[in-house]
Amino acid sequence: MGEGTLTPEYRHEPVMLQEVLETLSLAPGSTVCDCTLGGAGHSSRMAQAVGEEGLLIGIDQDDMALEAAGKRLDAEAPGVPHKLLKGNFGDLDRLLVSAEVPGVDGFLFDLGVSSPQLDIPERGFSYNEDAPLDMRMDPSNNTLTAADVINTFDGPDIARALRTLGDEKYAREIAREICRRREVKPIETTGELVDAIKAAIPAAARRHGHHPARKTFQAIRIVVNRELDVLEEGLEAAIRWLNPGGRICVISYHSLEDRIVKHTFQEMSRGCTCPPDLPVCTCGNVPTLRVITRKPLVASTEEVQRNPRARSAKIRVAERL
C-alpha cells in the first residue's frame, strides 16, 4: 500500500453526515475543528462548507490517518486551508495554541473507533489475531499496556472495568479466570486472554451473538487509553475555545460516552442554582452553553441499513452563548 493511500477503513462512510452538517451550521469563513479526523469523511464536507476563507483543523494520533486525510482534503476541498495536527483531543488546548487560532466556530467529536491500527495484529487490539497485549493508541505517549492491566490490576477492579466499560455479563467470572491463570504465568498475548475469556463464559452463551471477547477487549482498550477521561478533558477544552454562537457536535456510540456528553452539556447550560425562595442570586452562576438537542439525534433506518456503524450512534449538540 502506498503512502497516503486510503485504506478500506479510512474509506468508511461517515456516520450521520447530513445531521452533522446541519447542526453545526457552518458559514463560509468559519474555523472548524474535527477532533477525530480519521479519513476525513466528515472533514472533507466541513471544509467545503467553510470554503477558501475558512479553516479546517483536523486532529488524529495516527500518522497514516493524517497523511491520507490530507490527500483527501486536497482532492475534495481544493483551496480550503487546513491544519492537520498529531495528537488526541485530550491535548486540545496545546494543539489549538500550536494552530495559532483565536477561537473556533465548530467542533466535531466522532467517538467511534475507526483507526486502522485496530486492525494491525501486532498492536494487540484484535481478538482474532494472536499478538502481544498492547492496545495503546499512541505508544509514544502512553506506558500503560493491556498486559499491565490484565496482570497487575486487582481482580475486583478488572471485573468492575469489564462490567461498567464493556457491559460484560460474565465480568466476575472472567476476572476470576484471569487472576487464576496469571498466578501460574503472566497473560502476555491476545490469544491467551481470549482463551481465559472463553474458559470463563458458559459454552451455551458463547454460541450466540458477537465474539465472546469483544466486550472485554473494548473495556480494556478504554482503560489503557483513558478514553472516558480524555473525552471529559476534550469537551471542556472545546467549550473554552468555542466562539460565541459556535457549536459543538458529538457522536457517541455507547451509553457511558453519551452520559458524559449529556452531563457536560447540562452542567454548562445551567444558570442560577440558588434556592427558588432566595430573593437575590448569590451563586453568580452563568450558563456557558445552550443545548440544541434536548434528545439525542439517531440515524435513520435507511442509514443503518446502508451503514451498520450508525446503529448505536447518538448525536448531541450545544451552542456557545
N, C-alpha and C positions, 0 to 999 in steps of 0.2 A: 504494500500500500504506500503510495507516495505521500510526502509531507503535505499536510493541509487537506488531504482528501477526506470528504465527508463519509464516515462510516455509516452503516445502516442505523446504528444507534443515534448518531448525530442527525440523521435524516428523519427521526420520528416526528410525527405530526404534532405541532404544538397544541396543548390542551386548551380548550375554550378560548381560542384566539380572538374571535369576534367580541366575546364578553370582556376580555382584557382591553381591547382597543376602545370599546365603547365606554367602559367605566373609567379608564384613565383619561379619556377625552383630551388627548394631546393636541396642542395647537402648533402650527408651524413656528419654528424658532425656539421651541421648548428644549429643555435639558431633561433627558430621561435616563434612568439607570436600571439596567437589568442585572439584578444581584445574583442570578443563577443563569448565566449566559448559555451554557451548553452549546448546541449547534446553531444558535441564533435564530431559531424558528420564530420566537416572539420578537426578538430584537430587530430582525430584518424589516418586519412590518412596522414596528415602532419607529425605526429610523426613517422609513418612508413618510410616516405621519409628521415628524418634526422637520423634515426637509433639510435643505442645504444651509439654512440659517440656524438650525438647531444642533444638538449634540447628543450622541448616543454613547453612554458609558456602559461597558459590559464587564462583569466580574466572574472569574472562574478560577479554580485552583488547579486546573488540568491544562498543561501546555498544549496538548493536542486539540483540546476544545478551543482554546484561544486562537490558534492558527487557522483551524477550519472555519471558525466563526468570522474571522477577519476576511477570508476569501469570499464567504457567502455575502457579507455586508458589501464588499466591493462590487460583487456581481449584481445583487438585488437592490441595493440602495446606493448607487454610484454618486459620488459627490457629497454625500452626507458625512460630516465629520464624526469620527468615533474614536474613543479611547478604550482599549481593552486592557484590563488590569488583572494581574495574577494574585489570587487570594480568595478568602471566603468572606461572607458578609459579617462575620464576627469582627473583622478588621475594617469595617466600613468607614469609620472616622478617618483612619490613616490613609485608606485608599482614596477617599474623596479629597482629602487635603493634597495628596500627590497629584490628583487630576486638576487641581487649581480651579475649582468651580465655586462660585459664591453660594450657590444653592441649587436645588433640584426640583423640577416640576412634576416628576412622576417616578415612582419606584415600582418594580415588579419583583416579587419573590415567587418562583415556581419551585416548590419544595420537593417535587418528585425526583427521585434518584435516577439520573439518566446518564451519568458519566460512563464512558466506555471502560474505564478502569475496573468497573464492577464485573466486566466480562473477561478480564485478563486473569487467568488462573493463578499466576504467581502472586497476585495481590491479596489472595485469601478471602475474597468476598463470596465466592461461589460455593454452594453446597454440592454442585455437580462435578467439581474437579478437586482432586487431592492436591493440596498445596500448603505451605506454611500458614499458620493462623496469623493474619496481619490485620486487614480491614481498615487501615489508615487511608483516608482520602488524600492527605498531604504528609507523607512520611518525613519530609524535611522539617516540618514544624510540629510534629507530634511523636512523642516517645512511647505512648501507651499503645500496646498492640492487643489484639483479641486474645492471644495466648496469655498475656499478662492478666487479663480479666478472668479468663477461664481457670487459670492455675493459682491465682493469688486472692481473688475475692472470696469472702465468706460465703458458704452455701446459701444462707438466707438472703444475702444481698444479690446473688445470682438469680435466685428464684424470684425475688421482687422485681428485678430488671426484666426477666422474661415475661412476667405477668403484666407489668404496667406498660412496658415498651413494645412487647410483642403480642400481647393478649393471648399468651400461651396457656391453654387449659391445663397442661401437664407440667407447669413450671416447677413445682416442688419435686416431682419425680425426676425430671431432667437434671435439676441442680444436685439432687442426691446421687444420681448416677455419675455425674461429672466429678463430684467430690470423691466417690468411691474409687473411680479409675485413676484420678491424679495422685492418690496415695500410693499407687503401685508405680506409676511413671507419669511424668507431665504429659498433658494433651497438647501436642505441638502442631498438628495438621488439621485441615478442614475435614479430611476423611475420618480421622479419629474422633472428632467432635460429632460428626454425623452418625458414626457408629454408636456413640454414647446416647445420642438423642433417640435413635431408633430402638435401642435396648430399653429405654425408659418409657416409651409410648406403647400402649397395648396394640397388638397386631391388628385388631379389628379397626382401630382408629387410624392406623397407617394406610389402610386400603382405600380410603376415600379422601377426596379433596386435594389440596396442594401437597407439595413435598413436606414431609414431617419436620424438616429442619428449617423451613422458610421463616417461621416466626422467631425462632431462637437466633438465627443469623441476623435478622432485622434488629432485634433488641441489642445484641452485642455490638453491631455496627453503630447504633445510635450512642451507646455508652462510649465506645472508643473515640468517636468523633465529636462528642459533646453536642450532638445535633440540636437538642432542645435548648440548652444554654446559649448556644450560638444564635439560635433563632431569636430568643429574647433580646440578646445584645444587638443583633442586626436591626430588629424592629425599632428599638429605642433610638438607635443612631439614625435610621432613616427618617423618623419623625422629626428629629432635631434638624436635619438637613432640608426638609421639605420647605419650599417657598409657600407663602400664603396662597391658598387656592389649589396648591399641588395635591396630588393624590397618591396613595399607596395601595397597591393591589397585591393580595397574597393568595396563591393557590396552594392549598394543603390537601394531603391525601390520607391522613389518619387522625383520629379524634384528639390525640394529645397535641399535635400541631395546631389543629383548629381551635382547641381550647385556649392555647397560649395567645393566638391571634385575637380571638374574641375578647379575652380578658384584657389584653393590652389596649385594644381599641376602646373598650368600655371605660377603663380607668382614665385614659387620656381624653375622653369626651365628657367626663363628669365636671359639673360646675360646683357650686357651693354645696358643702357637705354638712353644714351646720344644722342643728335640730330645727324643725319647721316652726317651733314656737319662739325661736330666738329673733328678736326684732331687727337686729343688725348682724350682717355677716361678719364673723371673726376669723373664719378659716382662710379667707383670701384665695380659695382655690378657683382657678380659671380654666375652663376647658381648652385643650390644645387641638382636638380633632372633632370633626363631625362625621359620625358613622353614616356611610352611604347605603350599605347593605345591612338592614336590620336582620334579615335572614340570609344565610349564605346562598350564592348562586350555584346551581348544579348544572351539569352537562345535559343536553337534550338526549332523548332516546336515540335519535339519529346519529348524534356524535358518538355515543357509547358504542353503538353497533359498528361504526366506522373506525373508532379509535378506543379500544378497550381500556387504555390507560386513563381515560376520563371518567371511568365508572365511579371511583371514590373521590373525585376531585370536588373541592368546595372553594368558592371564591369569596373573600371578604375585602371590602374597600372602605377606606376612610379618607377624609379631606382635611388638610391643614387649615385651621382658622387664622 
